[in-house]
């Protein structure tokens, strides 16, 4: 469950907001003489008002969501999405705050900048669509942080979802940034969406050097039988999955004691290493 707390910074912001609100009455004569300070005080008060409302709104929505899903396996996308929306709203309020501090009417400014805003939208179209795609991803339940996915030529564990990218850590421990738009234009496989103890190990070899299936089975059987992480089946077979123009694809189906992705990768690596070792001895 994702923690949802109003931090000490929230209390501090409340105290500053209350002090500022009171100052408009208690220090009215001072502000009357110092218009510049009044503009900055009013701007800060505007920002804090919006910021506190956004924080309270986020807290209430996340609390209701957590309470509703208290007895279920909660995926963190929704909470992440709410946090990102709150960040965007706060960023917008910072811009408005700067306008107020400089004595610019935000309504008039936005109206006069309509054409410029359209040009900016065209220039930053890719980033804007990426951001929208990111929000759609966050509010969906297709995948979440911690899931193992495969998309295009990339695969690995999702470590973060931002407004621009999905951050994936691959098997080589490299961090790969996948644009959010790619999720909606490419085929994606979520290997964590359906937890299963079944493990399928796939590999392919050149057609001119096919695998002697029976010999490899005899080599693997004693090794797999003593592996405590595998539920042994005497019907164990290496199957031919596909024959191509210059390759043969094989697959091995096993049942493991757990659906853990880490365990599956470990067993898969052990099997592939044994097959590679067998082929080396053969050659």
N, C-alpha and C positions, 0 to 999 in steps of 0.2 A: 504494500500500500504506500502511495506517495504521501509524504508528510506535508501538512498544510498549516503553517503557523504565521501569525502576525508578528514580525520581528521587532526588536528594539528600535530599529530605524523607523518603523511605522509610528511607534510611540513618540520618537523624537520629532518626526514630521508633524504629528498632531499638535505637539507642544509649540512648535514654531508657527503653525497655522493659527492656533488660538492667540498666540502673542501678537502676530501680525494683524489679525482681525480686531483685536482690542486696541491696537495702536492707532487704527484709523479713527477711533473715537477719542482715545486719550491723548493722542499727539496730533490732533487735527490742525492746531495752529502751527506746529513745526512743519508739517507736510505742506501747509499753505505757503510757507516761505521757501520751501525747498521742493520745487516741482519735479526735479530730476529724481530725487530720492523717492518721491511719491510714485513716479512711474515704475521704478524698479521694485518698490514694495508691493504695488498693485500687481505687477507682473509675477512676482514670486508667489503672492497669495493666489493668483489665478492658477498657476502651475500646481501648487500644493493642493488646492481644492480638487482639481481634476485627478491628480496623482492619488490622493487619498480615496476618492470615489472608485478609481480603477482598482486599487489594492483591495478595498472592501468587496467590490464586485467579484474580483478574482477569488478571494477567500471564500465568499458565500457559495459561488458556483462550484468550486473544487470540493468544498465541504459536503455539499448536497450530493455531488457525484460520488465521492468516497463513501458516504453513508448508504447511498442506493446500491453500491456494489461491494458492501462490506463483507458479504459472504461469497463473493465470486472472485475468480482470478482476474484482477484488474490489469489492463494494458495501459501504459502510461502516456499513450498518444494524446488523449483528450486533455490531460493536465498540461502536457507540453504545449499543445495548441493554444490553450487559454493563456499560458505564460507568454508565448510569442505574440499573441494579439495584444496583451497588456503592454509589452515592450514597444510595439508599433504605435499604440495609442499614446504612450508616454513620449515617444520621439516626436510625434505630431504636436503634442502639447509644448514641448521644448521650443519648437519653431514658433508657435503662437506666442509663447512667453517672451521670446526675443523681440517679436514685433511690438508687443505691448510695452516692453521696456524702452523701446526706441520711439515710442509715440506713434506707431503705425497702426491704423485700424485694420485688423485681420480681414474683415468682410470686404472692405474696399480693395485691399491688396489682392485677395484671391480673385475678385471680379476682374481687376485690371490685368491679372496675370493668366487669364484663361488660355489665351493663345500660346503663351510660353509654356504653360503646364501641359498643353497638348503636345507641343514639340518635345518636351522632356519625356512624356509618356512614350512617344515614338522612339526616342533615342535609347531609353532604358526599358524597351519592351521586353527583352529577354529576361532581364532581372525581375521585372514586375510579374511576368508569367511564371517565372521560377518561384517567386514568393507565394503566388496564389496556389501553385501546385504543392508547395511545401505545406501550406495551411490545410489543403485538402488531404494530404498524406497524414498530417497530425491528427485530424479529426476522423480519420478512417480507422477501421480495425483490421486492415489487411496485414499489417506488420507493425512491429514496435521495436524499441531499443532492446538489444540483446538477441534479436532474431538473426538467424543465418540465412542470407538471401543470395540468389544468383541472378544477375541482370547483365545482359549483353555479354561481354567477356570478363566481367568482374564477379567475384563472389567472396563472401566473408561475413563477419559479424557486424551488425549495426551498432555503433557506439554513440551516435548522436544524429539528430535531425534538425537542421537549421532552415532558415527561410530561403537559403540558396542551394544547399546540398544535403545529401544523405552521406554521412561520414561512416565509411566501412573499413574495418581492419581485416586485411586478408590473411591467408595462411602463412605468408612470409612476414607477418607482423608489420606490413606497410599500411599506411593510412591512405585510403582512396576516397576522393571526393566525387560523388556521383550527382550530377545536376538533377534537381527534382523533376524537371520536364521529361527526363529519360524514363521515369517510372511509367508515364502514360503513353510513351511511344515505342517501348520495347517490351518484349516478353520477360516477365519476372517470375522467379520461382522462390517461394518462401519455404525453406527446408525445416522451419520450426513451427509452421502453422498446425501441422497434425503430428503430434508426438506419437511415435511408434517404436516398438522394440525391434521391428524388422529392419535389417541392414542389407542393402544391396550394393555390392562392390562391382564396379564396372571398369573394364580396361580393354584396350585394343592392341592388336599386333599385326605386323605386315602379312599379307596373304601368302607371300613366298616362304615365310617362316611361321607356319601355324603352330598352335600349341598342341602338344601331345596331352590331351585332356586327361586320360586315365592315369598317366604318370604323375601329373600335377596333383590330381585328386589324392593319389596314394601318398604323395609328399606332404600335402596339407592336412590330411585326416588326423594323424597322431598329434600334430601341433595344435589344431583347433579343439581336439577332444579334451586336452588338458588345460585349455584356456578357461579360467573361472568366469570370465565375462560373457562367454558364449553358451547358449542353451543348445547342446549338441543334438543333432538329428542324424541318425544313421543313413537317411536318404540323401545326404549331402551330395550335390552334383555341381559341376561347372557347366553352365549352359552357353550355347552359342546364341547371342542375341541378334546379331546381324552380320551379313557377309556383303562387303562392298567391292568396288572395283579392284582396290589394292589393299584391303584391310579386312580383318575379322574382329568383331566385337564380342567379348565374353562378359558374362555376369555370374556372380555368386550371391546366393540368397542365404542369409543367416538370421537367427533370432538371438538377441542379446538380453542381458538381465536388466537393462535400463534403456530409456529413450534418450539419454544424454548425448548431445552432439559431440561433446569432447570425447566420450567413450567410443562413439561410432568412428570418429576420425582416427582414434588410436588403433582400433581393430583394423580399420581399412588400411592404414599405413603398414601394419604388421603383415597383413595378407599380401599386399603388393610387394613389399620387400622380400617376402619368401618366394613369390613368383619370379621376381627379378633374379634372386639368388639361384633358383632352380634353372632359369634360362641361361645364366652365366656358366653354370656347371655343364649344361648340355653343350654349349658352344665350345 
